[in-house]
Amino acid sequence: MNQSFVTANGKPVATRLPCSIEEFLVAQELLPRSVVVEHNGEAVAPSEFSRRQLHAGDRLEIVKIVAGG
């Protein structure tokens, strides 16, 4: 594995690549079930998080789901 960067919410984040979206989220201390993810402009279903691989230069938008009432 190599240390590389992906862009998450507009900021470069160093990470070990290749890795899955799920592995990236866990490394960022985010619960995969508590976020919505867009990968290179495409919405990703939570069921795909463990299969979708990240590569250097990829862009992620990660939005936390907040319950409210």
PDB file with one MODEL, atoms N, CA, C and O in Angstrom:
MODEL        1
ATOM      1  N   MET A   1       0.836  -1.187   0.000  1.00  0.00           N
ATOM      2  CA  MET A   1       0.000   0.000   0.000  1.00  0.00           C
ATOM      3  C   MET A   1       0.879   1.249   0.000  1.00  0.00           C
ATOM      4  O   MET A   1       1.938   1.271   0.627  1.00  0.00           O
ATOM      5  N   ASN A   2       0.439   2.267  -0.695  1.00  0.00           N
ATOM      6  CA  ASN A   2       1.162   3.524  -0.757  1.00  0.00           C
ATOM      7  C   ASN A   2       0.365   4.631  -0.098  1.00  0.00           C
ATOM      8  O   ASN A   2      -0.866   4.627  -0.116  1.00  0.00           O
ATOM      9  N   GLN A   3       1.092   5.592   0.491  1.00  0.00           N
ATOM     10  CA  GLN A   3       0.439   6.764   1.065  1.00  0.00           C
ATOM     11  C   GLN A   3       0.155   7.724  -0.083  1.00  0.00           C
ATOM     12  O   GLN A   3       1.078   8.110  -0.800  1.00  0.00           O
ATOM     13  N   SER A   4      -1.087   8.111  -0.268  1.00  0.00           N
ATOM     14  CA  SER A   4      -1.487   9.029  -1.321  1.00  0.00           C
ATOM     15  C   SER A   4      -2.568   9.943  -0.779  1.00  0.00           C
ATOM     16  O   SER A   4      -2.911   9.893   0.402  1.00  0.00           O
ATOM     17  N   PHE A   5      -3.102  10.780  -1.659  1.00  0.00           N
ATOM     18  CA  PHE A   5      -4.126  11.718  -1.244  1.00  0.00           C
ATOM     19  C   PHE A   5      -5.407  11.533  -2.046  1.00  0.00           C
ATOM     20  O   PHE A   5      -5.379  11.273  -3.249  1.00  0.00           O
ATOM     21  N   VAL A   6      -6.527  11.675  -1.350  1.00  0.00           N
ATOM     22  CA  VAL A   6      -7.825  11.850  -1.991  1.00  0.00           C
ATOM     23  C   VAL A   6      -8.356  13.177  -1.462  1.00  0.00           C
ATOM     24  O   VAL A   6      -7.902  13.666  -0.427  1.00  0.00           O
ATOM     25  N   THR A   7      -9.309  13.752  -2.168  1.00  0.00           N
ATOM     26  CA  THR A   7      -9.918  15.002  -1.719  1.00  0.00           C
ATOM     27  C   THR A   7     -11.261  14.670  -1.097  1.00  0.00           C
ATOM     28  O   THR A   7     -12.142  14.113  -1.751  1.00  0.00           O
ATOM     29  N   ALA A   8     -11.409  15.020   0.182  1.00  0.00           N
ATOM     30  CA  ALA A   8     -12.668  14.771   0.890  1.00  0.00           C
ATOM     31  C   ALA A   8     -13.238  16.113   1.339  1.00  0.00           C
ATOM     32  O   ALA A   8     -12.610  16.840   2.109  1.00  0.00           O
ATOM     33  N   ASN A   9     -14.421  16.429   0.854  1.00  0.00           N
ATOM     34  CA  ASN A   9     -15.089  17.696   1.174  1.00  0.00           C
ATOM     35  C   ASN A   9     -14.172  18.885   0.897  1.00  0.00           C
ATOM     36  O   ASN A   9     -14.109  19.834   1.679  1.00  0.00           O
ATOM     37  N   GLY A  10     -13.458  18.817  -0.239  1.00  0.00           N
ATOM     38  CA  GLY A  10     -12.628  19.925  -0.678  1.00  0.00           C
ATOM     39  C   GLY A  10     -11.243  20.007  -0.064  1.00  0.00           C
ATOM     40  O   GLY A  10     -10.487  20.925  -0.381  1.00  0.00           O
ATOM     41  N   LYS A  11     -10.887  19.064   0.815  1.00  0.00           N
ATOM     42  CA  LYS A  11      -9.583  19.105   1.475  1.00  0.00           C
ATOM     43  C   LYS A  11      -8.791  17.842   1.167  1.00  0.00           C
ATOM     44  O   LYS A  11      -9.353  16.747   1.169  1.00  0.00           O
ATOM     45  N   PRO A  12      -7.481  17.981   0.899  1.00  0.00           N
ATOM     46  CA  PRO A  12      -6.679  16.782   0.672  1.00  0.00           C
ATOM     47  C   PRO A  12      -6.525  15.980   1.964  1.00  0.00           C
ATOM     48  O   PRO A  12      -6.241  16.539   3.023  1.00  0.00           O
ATOM     49  N   VAL A  13      -6.715  14.674   1.863  1.00  0.00           N
ATOM     50  CA  VAL A  13      -6.590  13.789   3.016  1.00  0.00           C
ATOM     51  C   VAL A  13      -5.623  12.673   2.639  1.00  0.00           C
ATOM     52  O   VAL A  13      -5.835  11.956   1.661  1.00  0.00           O
ATOM     53  N   ALA A  14      -4.554  12.535   3.431  1.00  0.00           N
ATOM     54  CA  ALA A  14      -3.594  11.454   3.191  1.00  0.00           C
ATOM     55  C   ALA A  14      -4.224  10.133   3.623  1.00  0.00           C
ATOM     56  O   ALA A  14      -4.829  10.045   4.691  1.00  0.00           O
ATOM     57  N   THR A  15      -4.080   9.130   2.804  1.00  0.00           N
ATOM     58  CA  THR A  15      -4.623   7.813   3.126  1.00  0.00           C
ATOM     59  C   THR A  15      -3.797   6.740   2.440  1.00  0.00           C
ATOM     60  O   THR A  15      -3.074   7.017   1.483  1.00  0.00           O
ATOM     61  N   ARG A  16      -3.906   5.531   2.928  1.00  0.00           N
ATOM     62  CA  ARG A  16      -3.212   4.406   2.304  1.00  0.00           C
ATOM     63  C   ARG A  16      -4.090   3.879   1.173  1.00  0.00           C
ATOM     64  O   ARG A  16      -5.250   3.527   1.387  1.00  0.00           O
ATOM     65  N   LEU A  17      -3.528   3.828  -0.022  1.00  0.00           N
ATOM     66  CA  LEU A  17      -4.268   3.359  -1.182  1.00  0.00           C
ATOM     67  C   LEU A  17      -3.592   2.132  -1.754  1.00  0.00           C
ATOM     68  O   LEU A  17      -2.379   1.988  -1.607  1.00  0.00           O
ATOM     69  N   PRO A  18      -4.332   1.233  -2.407  1.00  0.00           N
ATOM     70  CA  PRO A  18      -5.776   1.301  -2.581  1.00  0.00           C
ATOM     71  C   PRO A  18      -6.510   0.921  -1.300  1.00  0.00           C
ATOM     72  O   PRO A  18      -6.009   0.167  -0.467  1.00  0.00           O
ATOM     73  N   CYS A  19      -7.710   1.468  -1.176  1.00  0.00           N
ATOM     74  CA  CYS A  19      -8.598   1.095  -0.072  1.00  0.00           C
ATOM     75  C   CYS A  19     -10.030   1.307  -0.530  1.00  0.00           C
ATOM     76  O   CYS A  19     -10.283   2.001  -1.515  1.00  0.00           O
ATOM     77  N   SER A  20     -10.954   0.709   0.184  1.00  0.00           N
ATOM     78  CA  SER A  20     -12.370   0.883  -0.152  1.00  0.00           C
ATOM     79  C   SER A  20     -12.893   2.148   0.512  1.00  0.00           C
ATOM     80  O   SER A  20     -12.257   2.700   1.410  1.00  0.00           O
ATOM     81  N   ILE A  21     -14.051   2.598   0.064  1.00  0.00           N
ATOM     82  CA  ILE A  21     -14.688   3.749   0.706  1.00  0.00           C
ATOM     83  C   ILE A  21     -14.938   3.425   2.176  1.00  0.00           C
ATOM     84  O   ILE A  21     -14.732   4.273   3.044  1.00  0.00           O
ATOM     85  N   GLU A  22     -15.381   2.204   2.453  1.00  0.00           N
ATOM     86  CA  GLU A  22     -15.644   1.808   3.838  1.00  0.00           C
ATOM     87  C   GLU A  22     -14.378   1.917   4.686  1.00  0.00           C
ATOM     88  O   GLU A  22     -14.423   2.450   5.794  1.00  0.00           O
ATOM     89  N   GLU A  23     -13.256   1.420   4.181  1.00  0.00           N
ATOM     90  CA  GLU A  23     -11.990   1.499   4.920  1.00  0.00           C
ATOM     91  C   GLU A  23     -11.587   2.953   5.152  1.00  0.00           C
ATOM     92  O   GLU A  23     -11.095   3.302   6.225  1.00  0.00           O
ATOM     93  N   PHE A  24     -11.794   3.795   4.149  1.00  0.00           N
ATOM     94  CA  PHE A  24     -11.466   5.213   4.283  1.00  0.00           C
ATOM     95  C   PHE A  24     -12.322   5.864   5.374  1.00  0.00           C
ATOM     96  O   PHE A  24     -11.809   6.595   6.221  1.00  0.00           O
ATOM     97  N   LEU A  25     -13.623   5.593   5.345  1.00  0.00           N
ATOM     98  CA  LEU A  25     -14.522   6.183   6.343  1.00  0.00           C
ATOM     99  C   LEU A  25     -14.125   5.764   7.758  1.00  0.00           C
ATOM    100  O   LEU A  25     -14.088   6.599   8.662  1.00  0.00           O
ATOM    101  N   VAL A  26     -13.833   4.498   7.953  1.00  0.00           N
ATOM    102  CA  VAL A  26     -13.428   3.997   9.269  1.00  0.00           C
ATOM    103  C   VAL A  26     -12.129   4.675   9.711  1.00  0.00           C
ATOM    104  O   VAL A  26     -11.986   5.042  10.878  1.00  0.00           O
ATOM    105  N   ALA A  27     -11.184   4.843   8.786  1.00  0.00           N
ATOM    106  CA  ALA A  27      -9.915   5.507   9.104  1.00  0.00           C
ATOM    107  C   ALA A  27     -10.135   6.960   9.516  1.00  0.00           C
ATOM    108  O   ALA A  27      -9.353   7.520  10.284  1.00  0.00           O
ATOM    109  N   GLN A  28     -11.219   7.576   8.994  1.00  0.00           N
ATOM    110  CA  GLN A  28     -11.542   8.958   9.350  1.00  0.00           C
ATOM    111  C   GLN A  28     -12.465   9.028  10.576  1.00  0.00           C
ATOM    112  O   GLN A  28     -12.979  10.091  10.924  1.00  0.00           O
ATOM    113  N   GLU A  29     -12.659   7.882  11.212  1.00  0.00           N
ATOM    114  CA  GLU A  29     -13.519   7.765  12.397  1.00  0.00           C
ATOM    115  C   GLU A  29     -14.964   8.160  12.111  1.00  0.00           C
ATOM    116  O   GLU A  29     -15.631   8.800  12.925  1.00  0.00           O
ATOM    117  N   LEU A  30     -15.429   7.754  10.916  1.00  0.00           N
ATOM    118  CA  LEU A  30     -16.820   7.958  10.530  1.00  0.00           C
ATOM    119  C   LEU A  30     -17.486   6.595  10.409  1.00  0.00           C
ATOM    120  O   LEU A  30     -16.907   5.656   9.862  1.00  0.00           O
ATOM    121  N   LEU A  31     -18.701   6.495  10.920  1.00  0.00           N
ATOM    122  CA  LEU A  31     -19.453   5.246  10.787  1.00  0.00           C
ATOM    123  C   LEU A  31     -20.064   5.194   9.389  1.00  0.00           C
ATOM    124  O   LEU A  31     -20.819   6.090   9.011  1.00  0.00           O
ATOM    125  N   PRO A  32     -19.746   4.153   8.617  1.00  0.00           N
ATOM    126  CA  PRO A  32     -20.277   4.078   7.251  1.00  0.00           C
ATOM    127  C   PRO A  32     -21.797   4.199   7.167  1.00  0.00           C
ATOM    128  O   PRO A  32     -22.322   4.686   6.166  1.00  0.00           O
ATOM    129  N   ARG A  33     -22.506   3.762   8.201  1.00  0.00           N
ATOM    130  CA  ARG A  33     -23.977   3.848   8.165  1.00  0.00           C
ATOM    131  C   ARG A  33     -24.505   5.227   8.525  1.00  0.00           C
ATOM    132  O   ARG A  33     -25.710   5.469   8.455  1.00  0.00           O
ATOM    133  N   SER A  34     -23.607   6.139   8.913  1.00  0.00           N
ATOM    134  CA  SER A  34     -24.062   7.466   9.342  1.00  0.00           C
ATOM    135  C   SER A  34     -23.748   8.554   8.325  1.00  0.00           C
ATOM    136  O   SER A  34     -23.875   9.741   8.627  1.00  0.00           O
ATOM    137  N   VAL A  35     -23.331   8.155   7.103  1.00  0.00           N
ATOM    138  CA  VAL A  35     -22.956   9.149   6.101  1.00  0.00           C
ATOM    139  C   VAL A  35     -23.536   8.824   4.729  1.00  0.00           C
ATOM    140  O   VAL A  35     -23.905   7.686   4.436  1.00  0.00           O
ATOM    141  N   VAL A  36     -23.605   9.866   3.896  1.00  0.00           N
ATOM    142  CA  VAL A  36     -23.935   9.739   2.484  1.00  0.00           C
ATOM    143  C   VAL A  36     -22.664  10.127   1.739  1.00  0.00           C
ATOM    144  O   VAL A  36     -22.017  11.115   2.086  1.00  0.00           O
ATOM    145  N   VAL A  37     -22.302   9.347   0.708  1.00  0.00           N
ATOM    146  CA  VAL A  37     -21.035   9.578   0.011  1.00  0.00           C
ATOM    147  C   VAL A  37     -21.261   9.756  -1.487  1.00  0.00           C
ATOM    148  O   VAL A  37     -22.031   9.029  -2.115  1.00  0.00           O
ATOM    149  N   GLU A  38     -20.558  10.753  -2.036  1.00  0.00           N
ATOM    150  CA  GLU A  38     -20.483  10.952  -3.470  1.00  0.00           C
ATOM    151  C   GLU A  38     -19.020  10.742  -3.856  1.00  0.00           C
ATOM    152  O   GLU A  38     -18.129  11.373  -3.287  1.00  0.00           O
ATOM    153  N   HIS A  39     -18.774   9.865  -4.811  1.00  0.00           N
ATOM    154  CA  HIS A  39     -17.410   9.510  -5.245  1.00  0.00           C
ATOM    155  C   HIS A  39     -17.227   9.965  -6.688  1.00  0.00           C
ATOM    156  O   HIS A  39     -17.873   9.447  -7.599  1.00  0.00           O
ATOM    157  N   ASN A  40     -16.337  10.941  -6.887  1.00  0.00           N
ATOM    158  CA  ASN A  40     -16.097  11.497  -8.227  1.00  0.00           C
ATOM    159  C   ASN A  40     -17.400  11.910  -8.913  1.00  0.00           C
ATOM    160  O   ASN A  40     -17.598  11.655 -10.100  1.00  0.00           O
ATOM    161  N   GLY A  41     -18.288  12.555  -8.141  1.00  0.00           N
ATOM    162  CA  GLY A  41     -19.524  13.081  -8.700  1.00  0.00           C
ATOM    163  C   GLY A  41     -20.673  12.107  -8.780  1.00  0.00           C
ATOM    164  O   GLY A  41     -21.751  12.469  -9.250  1.00  0.00           O
ATOM    165  N   GLU A  42     -20.474  10.877  -8.334  1.00  0.00           N
ATOM    166  CA  GLU A  42     -21.513   9.851  -8.406  1.00  0.00           C
ATOM    167  C   GLU A  42     -21.916   9.403  -7.006  1.00  0.00           C
ATOM    168  O   GLU A  42     -21.066   9.031  -6.197  1.00  0.00           O
ATOM    169  N   ALA A  43     -23.222   9.439  -6.724  1.00  0.00           N
ATOM    170  CA  ALA A  43     -23.713   8.963  -5.427  1.00  0.00           C
ATOM    171  C   ALA A  43     -23.423   7.473  -5.300  1.00  0.00           C
ATOM    172  O   ALA A  43     -23.585   6.716  -6.257  1.00  0.00           O
ATOM    173  N   VAL A  44     -22.993   7.059  -4.114  1.00  0.00           N
ATOM    174  CA  VAL A  44     -22.637   5.649  -3.876  1.00  0.00           C
ATOM    175  C   VAL A  44     -23.583   5.073  -2.822  1.00  0.00           C
ATOM    176  O   VAL A  44     -23.734   5.636  -1.738  1.00  0.00           O
ATOM    177  N   ALA A  45     -24.216   3.950  -3.152  1.00  0.00           N
ATOM    178  CA  ALA A  45     -25.098   3.274  -2.197  1.00  0.00           C
ATOM    179  C   ALA A  45     -24.245   2.688  -1.075  1.00  0.00           C
ATOM    180  O   ALA A  45     -23.149   2.189  -1.327  1.00  0.00           O
ATOM    181  N   PRO A  46     -24.742   2.745   0.163  1.00  0.00           N
ATOM    182  CA  PRO A  46     -23.978   2.170   1.279  1.00  0.00           C
ATOM    183  C   PRO A  46     -23.562   0.718   1.050  1.00  0.00           C
ATOM    184  O   PRO A  46     -22.517   0.291   1.542  1.00  0.00           O
ATOM    185  N   SER A  47     -24.352  -0.031   0.321  1.00  0.00           N
ATOM    186  CA  SER A  47     -24.012  -1.429   0.046  1.00  0.00           C
ATOM    187  C   SER A  47     -22.765  -1.552  -0.836  1.00  0.00           C
ATOM    188  O   SER A  47     -22.169  -2.626  -0.916  1.00  0.00           O
ATOM    189  N   GLU A  48     -22.370  -0.463  -1.497  1.00  0.00           N
ATOM    190  CA  GLU A  48     -21.199  -0.474  -2.366  1.00  0.00           C
ATOM    191  C   GLU A  48     -19.929   0.000  -1.655  1.00  0.00           C
ATOM    192  O   GLU A  48     -18.836  -0.136  -2.205  1.00  0.00           O
ATOM    193  N   PHE A  49     -20.049   0.551  -0.448  1.00  0.00           N
ATOM    194  CA  PHE A  49     -18.892   1.139   0.245  1.00  0.00           C
ATOM    195  C   PHE A  49     -17.723   0.167   0.361  1.00  0.00           C
ATOM    196  O   PHE A  49     -16.569   0.570   0.215  1.00  0.00           O
ATOM    197  N   SER A  50     -18.006  -1.106   0.622  1.00  0.00           N
ATOM    198  CA  SER A  50     -16.919  -2.069   0.829  1.00  0.00           C
ATOM    199  C   SER A  50     -16.289  -2.527  -0.492  1.00  0.00           C
ATOM    200  O   SER A  50     -15.178  -3.058  -0.500  1.00  0.00           O
ATOM    201  N   ARG A  51     -16.997  -2.322  -1.608  1.00  0.00           N
ATOM    202  CA  ARG A  51     -16.502  -2.774  -2.913  1.00  0.00           C
ATOM    203  C   ARG A  51     -15.880  -1.662  -3.747  1.00  0.00           C
ATOM    204  O   ARG A  51     -15.041  -1.934  -4.606  1.00  0.00           O
ATOM    205  N   ARG A  52     -16.275  -0.421  -3.508  1.00  0.00           N
ATOM    206  CA  ARG A  52     -15.789   0.700  -4.320  1.00  0.00           C
ATOM    207  C   ARG A  52     -14.393   1.113  -3.859  1.00  0.00           C
ATOM    208  O   ARG A  52     -14.202   1.526  -2.715  1.00  0.00           O
ATOM    209  N   GLN A  53     -13.419   0.996  -4.768  1.00  0.00           N
ATOM    210  CA  GLN A  53     -12.029   1.300  -4.434  1.00  0.00           C
ATOM    211  C   GLN A  53     -11.694   2.759  -4.712  1.00  0.00           C
ATOM    212  O   GLN A  53     -12.155   3.342  -5.693  1.00  0.00           O
ATOM    213  N   LEU A  54     -10.891   3.333  -3.835  1.00  0.00           N
ATOM    214  CA  LEU A  54     -10.398   4.694  -4.007  1.00  0.00           C
ATOM    215  C   LEU A  54      -9.011   4.658  -4.630  1.00  0.00           C
ATOM    216  O   LEU A  54      -8.237   3.727  -4.409  1.00  0.00           O
ATOM    217  N   HIS A  55      -8.714   5.686  -5.409  1.00  0.00           N
ATOM    218  CA  HIS A  55      -7.419   5.823  -6.059  1.00  0.00           C
ATOM    219  C   HIS A  55      -6.928   7.255  -5.859  1.00  0.00           C
ATOM    220  O   HIS A  55      -7.720   8.160  -5.598  1.00  0.00           O
ATOM    221  N   ALA A  56      -5.625   7.452  -5.983  1.00  0.00           N
ATOM    222  CA  ALA A  56      -5.033   8.778  -5.798  1.00  0.00           C
ATOM    223  C   ALA A  56      -5.753   9.800  -6.676  1.00  0.00           C
ATOM    224  O   ALA A  56      -6.001   9.553  -7.856  1.00  0.00           O
ATOM    225  N   GLY A  57      -6.081  10.937  -6.093  1.00  0.00           N
ATOM    226  CA  GLY A  57      -6.735  12.005  -6.836  1.00  0.00           C
ATOM    227  C   GLY A  57      -8.250  11.935  -6.855  1.00  0.00           C
ATOM    228  O   GLY A  57      -8.896  12.859  -7.349  1.00  0.00           O
ATOM    229  N   ASP A  58      -8.842  10.860  -6.328  1.00  0.00           N
ATOM    230  CA  ASP A  58     -10.302  10.764  -6.285  1.00  0.00           C
ATOM    231  C   ASP A  58     -10.879  11.861  -5.400  1.00  0.00           C
ATOM    232  O   ASP A  58     -10.219  12.370  -4.494  1.00  0.00           O
ATOM    233  N   ARG A  59     -12.142  12.212  -5.691  1.00  0.00           N
ATOM    234  CA  ARG A  59     -12.832  13.237  -4.912  1.00  0.00           C
ATOM    235  C   ARG A  59     -14.043  12.617  -4.209  1.00  0.00           C
ATOM    236  O   ARG A  59     -14.833  11.899  -4.822  1.00  0.00           O
ATOM    237  N   LEU A  60     -14.170  12.905  -2.933  1.00  0.00           N
ATOM    238  CA  LEU A  60     -15.305  12.445  -2.142  1.00  0.00           C
ATOM    239  C   LEU A  60     -16.027  13.636  -1.543  1.00  0.00           C
ATOM    240  O   LEU A  60     -15.404  14.608  -1.115  1.00  0.00           O
ATOM    241  N   GLU A  61     -17.325  13.550  -1.518  1.00  0.00           N
ATOM    242  CA  GLU A  61     -18.137  14.465  -0.717  1.00  0.00           C
ATOM    243  C   GLU A  61     -18.828  13.575   0.300  1.00  0.00           C
ATOM    244  O   GLU A  61     -19.521  12.623  -0.059  1.00  0.00           O
ATOM    245  N   ILE A  62     -18.632  13.893   1.575  1.00  0.00           N
ATOM    246  CA  ILE A  62     -19.174  13.061   2.656  1.00  0.00           C
ATOM    247  C   ILE A  62     -20.073  13.946   3.512  1.00  0.00           C
ATOM    248  O   ILE A  62     -19.642  14.977   4.027  1.00  0.00           O
ATOM    249  N   VAL A  63     -21.321  13.528   3.654  1.00  0.00           N
ATOM    250  CA  VAL A  63     -22.292  14.279   4.447  1.00  0.00           C
ATOM    251  C   VAL A  63     -22.788  13.387   5.571  1.00  0.00           C
ATOM    252  O   VAL A  63     -23.264  12.277   5.331  1.00  0.00           O
ATOM    253  N   LYS A  64     -22.673  13.884   6.812  1.00  0.00           N
ATOM    254  CA  LYS A  64     -23.173  13.126   7.945  1.00  0.00           C
ATOM    255  C   LYS A  64     -24.681  13.224   8.005  1.00  0.00           C
ATOM    256  O   LYS A  64     -25.259  14.291   7.800  1.00  0.00           O
ATOM    257  N   ILE A  65     -25.308  12.097   8.289  1.00  0.00           N
ATOM    258  CA  ILE A  65     -26.753  12.046   8.465  1.00  0.00           C
ATOM    259  C   ILE A  65     -27.049  12.399   9.915  1.00  0.00           C
ATOM    260  O   ILE A  65     -26.516  11.782  10.837  1.00  0.00           O
ATOM    261  N   VAL A  66     -27.901  13.395  10.106  1.00  0.00           N
ATOM    262  CA  VAL A  66     -28.248  13.823  11.459  1.00  0.00           C
ATOM    263  C   VAL A  66     -29.739  13.617  11.666  1.00  0.00           C
ATOM    264  O   VAL A  66     -30.563  14.123  10.904  1.00  0.00           O
ATOM    265  N   ALA A  67     -30.074  12.863  12.713  1.00  0.00           N
ATOM    266  CA  ALA A  67     -31.485  12.650  13.042  1.00  0.00           C
ATOM    267  C   ALA A  67     -31.972  13.851  13.835  1.00  0.00           C
ATOM    268  O   ALA A  67     -31.245  14.403  14.661  1.00  0.00           O
ATOM    269  N   GLY A  68     -33.167  14.236  13.584  1.00  0.00           N
ATOM    270  CA  GLY A  68     -33.723  15.384  14.303  1.00  0.00           C
ATOM    271  C   GLY A  68     -35.220  15.269  14.400  1.00  0.00           C
ATOM    272  O   GLY A  68     -35.837  14.355  13.855  1.00  0.00           O
ATOM    273  N   GLY A  69     -35.776  16.202  15.096  1.00  0.00           N
ATOM    274  CA  GLY A  69     -37.214  16.136  15.226  1.00  0.00           C
ATOM    275  C   GLY A  69     -37.834  17.462  15.489  1.00  0.00           C
ATOM    276  O   GLY A  69     -39.054  17.557  15.623  1.00  0.00           O
TER     277      GLY A  69
ENDMDL
END
